[in-house]
């Protein structure tokens, strides 16, 4: 029969444990700003978000951000309507 041998790092206390720190993975949140109006306005209290306001908001914080468009069921009333024909626009640099 094998003889029980205690773990070499344990102390004499039978209920003690060795505390260890575990490093967790780096988690960063992607900031998503949704454009809700096709008007070129800057009014942070109107409850709407223009493209200009979205660019301003994403430039406040470092890191990768995403700007989405949601104009509701009616869609935009100006040149944003043709944006899907042009393609997906991705900005890799810091635009201000």
Secondary structure, DSSP 8 states (H G I E B T S, - for coil): -------TT--S-TT---------------EEEEE---S----TTSS---HHHHHHHHHSSSS-EEEEE---SS--SSGGGGHHHH------S---
